[in-house]
Amino acid sequence: MKIFVLRIIALCLLPLALHLCAAPPTGFPAADEDLNYSVNWPSGLSLGEAHLHARKGADRWEFEFTLEAAVPGFAVADRFRSAATVQFCSVEFEKDTAHGRRKSREKTTFDYKKSVAKRATVGGGKSEIAISACARDALAYLFYARRELGQGRVPPAESVLAGASYQVRIEYGGPQTITLADKRAEADRVVVSLKGPNSDIAFEAFFARDAARTPLLIRCPFSLGTFSLELVR
Protein backbone atom coordinates (compact mmCIF):
# COMPACT_ATOMS: atom_id res chain seq x y z
CA MET A 1 0.00 0.00 0.00
CA LYS A 2 2.86 2.39 0.81
CA ILE A 3 4.42 1.83 -2.63
CA PHE A 4 1.09 2.42 -4.39
CA VAL A 5 0.36 5.64 -2.47
CA LEU A 6 3.76 7.21 -3.17
CA ARG A 7 3.76 6.22 -6.85
CA ILE A 8 0.30 7.70 -7.41
CA ILE A 9 1.35 10.91 -5.61
CA ALA A 10 4.19 11.19 -8.13
CA LEU A 11 1.71 10.70 -11.00
CA CYS A 12 -0.80 13.18 -9.57
CA LEU A 13 1.21 16.22 -10.50
CA LEU A 14 2.13 15.11 -14.04
CA PRO A 15 -1.17 15.47 -16.03
CA LEU A 16 -2.80 18.46 -14.23
CA ALA A 17 -3.99 21.80 -15.63
CA LEU A 18 -7.04 24.03 -15.85
CA HIS A 19 -8.07 27.68 -15.74
CA LEU A 20 -11.00 29.22 -17.59
CA CYS A 21 -9.73 32.82 -17.88
CA ALA A 22 -9.29 34.06 -21.44
CA ALA A 23 -6.55 36.63 -20.65
CA PRO A 24 -3.34 35.97 -22.63
CA PRO A 25 -0.61 34.44 -20.46
CA THR A 26 2.35 36.60 -19.43
CA GLY A 27 4.02 33.92 -17.24
CA PHE A 28 4.49 30.37 -18.40
CA PRO A 29 4.94 29.40 -21.18
CA ALA A 30 6.62 32.73 -21.91
CA ALA A 31 9.32 32.11 -19.29
CA ASP A 32 11.29 29.36 -17.55
CA GLU A 33 9.76 28.00 -14.38
CA ASP A 34 10.87 26.42 -11.10
CA LEU A 35 8.24 25.22 -8.62
CA ASN A 36 8.80 23.47 -5.29
CA TYR A 37 6.28 21.32 -3.42
CA SER A 38 5.91 19.59 -0.08
CA VAL A 39 4.53 16.02 -0.10
CA ASN A 40 2.28 15.73 2.95
CA TRP A 41 0.56 13.11 5.04
CA PRO A 42 -3.20 13.57 5.70
CA SER A 43 -2.17 15.08 9.07
CA GLY A 44 -0.15 17.75 7.27
CA LEU A 45 3.20 16.27 8.28
CA SER A 46 5.67 16.38 5.40
CA LEU A 47 7.07 13.13 4.07
CA GLY A 48 9.17 14.62 1.30
CA GLU A 49 9.44 17.17 -1.46
CA ALA A 50 8.88 17.51 -5.20
CA HIS A 51 10.22 19.91 -7.82
CA LEU A 52 8.89 20.93 -11.24
CA HIS A 53 11.11 22.70 -13.77
CA ALA A 54 10.65 24.08 -17.30
CA ARG A 55 13.36 25.38 -19.63
CA LYS A 56 12.80 26.85 -23.09
CA GLY A 57 15.43 26.55 -25.80
CA ALA A 58 15.48 27.91 -29.34
CA ASP A 59 13.30 25.13 -30.77
CA ARG A 60 12.22 22.93 -27.88
CA TRP A 61 11.08 22.76 -24.29
CA GLU A 62 12.67 20.67 -21.55
CA PHE A 63 10.64 19.69 -18.49
CA GLU A 64 11.58 17.82 -15.33
CA PHE A 65 9.70 16.56 -12.31
CA THR A 66 11.45 15.00 -9.31
CA LEU A 67 10.04 13.57 -6.11
CA GLU A 68 11.76 12.32 -2.97
CA ALA A 69 9.64 10.97 -0.15
CA ALA A 70 9.84 8.39 2.62
CA VAL A 71 7.73 6.55 5.14
CA PRO A 72 9.30 4.50 7.94
CA GLY A 73 11.35 1.75 6.33
CA PHE A 74 10.65 2.77 2.74
CA ALA A 75 11.95 5.54 0.46
CA VAL A 76 10.95 6.77 -2.99
CA ALA A 77 13.05 8.77 -5.45
CA ASP A 78 11.46 9.50 -8.84
CA ARG A 79 12.70 11.58 -11.77
CA PHE A 80 10.74 12.27 -14.94
CA ARG A 81 12.23 14.22 -17.84
CA SER A 82 10.60 15.37 -21.06
CA ALA A 83 11.77 17.07 -24.25
CA ALA A 84 9.11 18.54 -26.54
CA THR A 85 8.74 20.87 -29.50
CA VAL A 86 7.55 24.45 -29.08
CA GLN A 87 4.05 23.11 -29.82
CA PHE A 88 4.43 20.63 -26.91
CA CYS A 89 4.65 17.55 -29.13
CA SER A 90 6.83 15.08 -27.27
CA VAL A 91 10.26 14.15 -28.61
CA GLU A 92 11.40 11.92 -25.75
CA PHE A 93 10.39 11.00 -22.22
CA GLU A 94 12.47 9.39 -19.46
CA LYS A 95 11.54 7.74 -16.17
CA ASP A 96 14.09 6.93 -13.46
CA THR A 97 12.49 5.51 -10.32
CA ALA A 98 13.68 3.95 -7.07
CA HIS A 99 11.04 2.51 -4.72
CA GLY A 100 12.81 0.90 -1.80
CA ARG A 101 15.22 -1.60 -3.36
CA ARG A 102 13.32 -1.72 -6.62
CA LYS A 103 14.80 0.47 -9.35
CA SER A 104 13.69 1.09 -12.91
CA ARG A 105 14.83 3.21 -15.82
CA GLU A 106 13.14 3.60 -19.18
CA LYS A 107 13.09 5.93 -22.16
CA THR A 108 10.40 6.60 -24.74
CA THR A 109 11.24 8.20 -28.09
CA PHE A 110 8.59 9.52 -30.45
CA ASP A 111 8.96 8.56 -34.11
CA TYR A 112 6.43 10.65 -36.03
CA LYS A 113 7.48 9.31 -39.43
CA LYS A 114 6.38 5.83 -38.34
CA SER A 115 3.62 7.09 -35.98
CA VAL A 116 4.92 5.10 -33.02
CA ALA A 117 6.41 5.78 -29.61
CA LYS A 118 9.29 3.40 -28.87
CA ARG A 119 9.66 2.45 -25.21
CA ALA A 120 12.85 0.79 -23.93
CA THR A 121 13.56 -0.30 -20.37
CA VAL A 122 17.16 -0.44 -19.17
CA GLY A 123 17.93 -4.11 -18.64
CA GLY A 124 14.46 -5.05 -19.87
CA GLY A 125 12.32 -5.21 -22.97
CA LYS A 126 11.09 -2.93 -25.71
CA SER A 127 7.63 -2.05 -26.97
CA GLU A 128 5.88 0.30 -29.38
CA ILE A 129 2.68 2.35 -29.01
CA ALA A 130 0.78 3.94 -31.90
CA ILE A 131 0.68 7.75 -31.62
CA SER A 132 -0.99 10.72 -33.27
CA ALA A 133 0.73 13.44 -35.29
CA CYS A 134 1.39 15.32 -32.02
CA ALA A 135 1.60 12.95 -29.08
CA ARG A 136 2.30 14.08 -25.54
CA ASP A 137 3.91 12.57 -22.51
CA ALA A 138 2.62 13.51 -19.07
CA LEU A 139 4.88 16.52 -18.54
CA ALA A 140 4.43 17.95 -22.04
CA TYR A 141 0.66 17.58 -21.62
CA LEU A 142 0.68 19.44 -18.31
CA PHE A 143 2.36 22.50 -19.79
CA TYR A 144 0.42 22.33 -23.06
CA ALA A 145 -2.84 22.25 -21.10
CA ARG A 146 -1.82 25.21 -18.93
CA ARG A 147 -1.14 27.26 -22.03
CA GLU A 148 -4.37 26.26 -23.76
CA LEU A 149 -6.61 26.72 -20.74
CA GLY A 150 -4.99 30.00 -19.87
CA GLN A 151 -6.28 31.25 -23.22
CA GLY A 152 -9.78 29.95 -22.62
CA ARG A 153 -9.44 26.66 -24.49
CA VAL A 154 -10.18 23.53 -22.43
CA PRO A 155 -8.29 20.52 -23.84
CA PRO A 156 -10.47 17.49 -24.55
CA ALA A 157 -9.79 14.06 -23.05
CA GLU A 158 -6.51 12.76 -24.39
CA SER A 159 -4.24 9.71 -24.22
CA VAL A 160 -1.04 10.71 -22.43
CA LEU A 161 2.14 8.64 -22.21
CA ALA A 162 4.00 8.15 -18.96
CA GLY A 163 5.58 4.79 -19.68
CA ALA A 164 2.17 3.25 -20.29
CA SER A 165 -0.72 5.10 -21.93
CA TYR A 166 -3.17 6.95 -19.65
CA GLN A 167 -6.52 8.50 -20.56
CA VAL A 168 -6.76 11.95 -18.94
CA ARG A 169 -10.00 13.88 -18.51
CA ILE A 170 -10.41 17.25 -16.73
CA GLU A 171 -13.58 18.73 -15.24
CA TYR A 172 -13.83 22.31 -13.96
CA GLY A 173 -15.09 22.51 -10.36
CA GLY A 174 -15.43 26.27 -9.86
CA PRO A 175 -13.56 28.92 -7.82
CA GLN A 176 -12.47 28.15 -4.28
CA THR A 177 -10.39 29.75 -1.54
CA ILE A 178 -7.67 27.47 -0.18
CA THR A 179 -5.06 27.79 2.56
CA LEU A 180 -1.35 27.26 1.93
CA ALA A 181 1.20 27.82 4.70
CA ASP A 182 -1.48 29.62 6.76
CA LYS A 183 -2.19 32.01 3.89
CA ARG A 184 -5.42 32.16 1.91
CA ALA A 185 -5.27 31.94 -1.87
CA GLU A 186 -7.91 32.23 -4.58
CA ALA A 187 -7.86 29.25 -6.90
CA ASP A 188 -9.86 27.28 -9.44
CA ARG A 189 -10.71 23.71 -8.44
CA VAL A 190 -10.57 20.96 -11.05
CA VAL A 191 -11.17 17.23 -10.90
CA VAL A 192 -8.75 15.09 -12.93
CA SER A 193 -9.60 11.54 -13.95
CA LEU A 194 -6.65 9.32 -14.78
CA LYS A 195 -7.17 5.84 -16.21
CA GLY A 196 -4.38 3.47 -17.18
CA PRO A 197 -3.58 -0.24 -17.42
CA ASN A 198 -3.42 -0.68 -13.63
CA SER A 199 -5.00 2.50 -12.28
CA ASP A 200 -8.31 4.31 -12.37
CA ILE A 201 -8.31 7.32 -10.05
CA ALA A 202 -9.77 10.79 -9.71
CA PHE A 203 -8.17 13.60 -7.72
CA GLU A 204 -8.58 17.32 -7.28
CA ALA A 205 -6.17 20.11 -8.09
CA PHE A 206 -6.17 23.84 -7.43
CA PHE A 207 -4.63 26.42 -9.78
CA ALA A 208 -3.80 30.02 -8.98
CA ARG A 209 -5.56 32.77 -10.87
CA ASP A 210 -2.29 34.13 -12.17
CA ALA A 211 -0.95 34.48 -15.69
CA ALA A 212 1.21 31.38 -15.24
CA ARG A 213 -1.73 29.19 -14.12
CA THR A 214 0.47 27.96 -11.27
CA PRO A 215 -0.53 24.60 -9.73
CA LEU A 216 -0.98 25.33 -6.01
CA LEU A 217 -2.32 22.16 -4.46
CA ILE A 218 -3.08 18.57 -5.47
CA ARG A 219 -5.07 16.23 -3.23
CA CYS A 220 -5.11 12.47 -3.82
CA PRO A 221 -7.56 10.35 -1.75
CA PHE A 222 -6.58 6.86 -0.51
CA SER A 223 -7.88 4.45 2.12
CA LEU A 224 -5.24 5.83 4.52
CA GLY A 225 -6.47 9.38 3.98
CA THR A 226 -5.92 12.23 1.53
CA PHE A 227 -2.31 12.90 0.63
CA SER A 228 -1.28 16.21 -0.92
CA LEU A 229 1.30 18.13 -2.89
CA GLU A 230 1.46 21.76 -1.70
CA LEU A 231 3.33 24.58 -3.36
CA VAL A 232 6.12 26.06 -1.24
CA ARG A 233 6.74 29.73 -2.04
N, C-alpha and C positions, 0 to 999 in steps of 0.2 A: 504494500500500500504506500509506503514511504517513497519508493522509486516512482510509482505512478503519479503521485501528487507532485513531486518536484519536476518530473518531465513535462507534465501538462502545464505547470506554471511557466516553464520555459517557452512552451508553444503559445501560451495565452497572449504574449506581447506581439508575436510575429505577424498575425494577419489582421490587426486592428486598425480602423480609421472611420471617422464620420464627423461631419459638421455641415449644417445646412445653410450657412451664410454664403451669399453670392459675391461678397467683396473679394477682389483679386488679392492673392496672397503676397505679402511683402517679406515673410520669413521663409521657412522651408516651402518649396524647394529652390528658393533663390539663394540660399546660403548653406554652408556646412552646418552640421548640428552634432551636439554632444549632450546626451541626456543620461542622468543617473537615477537609479531606482533602488528602493529597499524592498526586499522580499520578506513578507511578514506572516507570522502565525495568526490564527484567528484572534488571539489575545492582543495582538499588536506588537508582540516581541519579534524582533528581527532575526531571521535565520540566514540572511545573506544579502547579496547585492547583485544588481544587474546594470548593464551599460549598453546604450544604443548610440551608434555613431553613423554619420553620413558624410561622405566626401565627394565633391564634384570635380571631375577632370574636364579636359577639353571636349571629349566625346563620350564619356561614360560616367556613371555613378558607381561608388563603392559604399556598401553598407556593412555594418557589423553589429552583432548582438552577442553579448557574453553574459553568463550567469554563473555565480558561485554561491552555493548554499549548502547547509549541513544541518542534519538532525543528529541526535546522539548515536554514534556508531556508524554514520553513513554520510558521505559527502558527494556533492554533485558539482561538476565543472563543465559547462557547455559553451561552445563557441560556434556561431553561425556567421558565415561571410557570403556576401552576394556582390556580383558585378553585373551591371545592367546598362543598357543604352540610355540616352537622354530621354527616350520615350518610355523608360522603365520596362523594356523587354529584356528578360534575363539572358545573360551570356554564360554565367557559371554560378554554382551555388555549392558551398562546402559546409559540412557538419563535422565537428570534432567534439565528442562527448566522453565524459568519464563519470560513471555512476557507481560509486564504490570501487570495486576491483574491475568492473566491466568497462572496457573502453572500446570506442568505435570511431572510425574516420571514413568519410565517404565524400565523393565529389560528383556533381551533376553538371554536365556540359550540354548546351542547347545548340543543336544542329538544325538550323532553319531550312537549309537546302533539302534535307531529308525529312524534315518535320518530325524529329524525334529528340527527346532528351535522353542522354546516355548517362546512366548512373553506375558508378564503380565504387566498391567498398574496398578499403585497404585490407589486404589479406583475405578478401572474400570474393563474391561473385560480381557479375555485371548484369544490367538489365536495361531495357529501353521502354520509354513511354511516349506515345503519340502526343504531339503538341500543336497548338495553333500557330498562326503567323506571328503572334506576339505573346509568348507564354511568360508566366511570372512565377518566381519562387516566392516564399513567404515574406521575405524582407522587401523585395522589389514591389510586391503587391501593397504592403503597408504604406510605402511612401507614394506610390502611384495613387492609391485611394485617398490619401490626405490631400494631394494636389487636386484631384478631381472634385472631391466633396467640398473643398475650400472654395471652389468656383461654382458651387451649386449643382454639381452633377453627382448623383449617387450611383456608384458602380453596381452593376447587377451581380447576382451570384456567379461565382467563378471557381474553376478548378485551380488550385494553387499547389505548387510543388514544394515540399520540405522533406526531401527523401522520398516518401510516398506522395501520392496525390490526395489532396484534401479539398472538399467542397466547402466554400466559405460563403455565408450569407449574413448580411447586416440589416438590422432593423433599428430605426430611430426611436428612442424612448422619451424624448422631450428634455427640456432644460431642468437642471437640478443644482442645488448648492451643496457642495461637499466640503469636508474638512481635511486639510493636509497639514501636518505639523502644527496643529492648533490654530491654523489660519483657514478662513472660509474662502472658497473659490467658486466662481460661477462656471458651470460646465454643461455640456450636452451628454446625456446618457444614451448609450447604444447597447443593444444586445447582439452578440456575435455567435452564430452557430457554426460549429466546426465539425465536419464529418469526414472520417478517414477509414482506412482498412480496419483499425482496431480501436477507434475512438468515435464517440458521438456526444459532443458536449455543447453547452451553451453557457456563456459567461457575459458579464457586463463590463463596459469600459466607459470612462469619462474623459472627455476632451475639452481642453480650455477653449474659450472663445477668443483666441488670439489669431493673428495672421498665420502663424506656423501650425495651427491645429495641433498643439502639443498634447500628447497623451499624458494625462495626469494620474489616473488610477485604473487598475484592472482588478476585478474581483472574480475569483474562480471557486465555485462551491464544490465541496467534497463531503463525504460522510463524517470526516473529522472536523469539519467546519469550513468557513470561507477564508481561503488564503488570498493574499493581495500583493500586487506590485504598486508601490507608491513613489511618485516622483520626488526626488530630493533636490531642492533648489539651493 
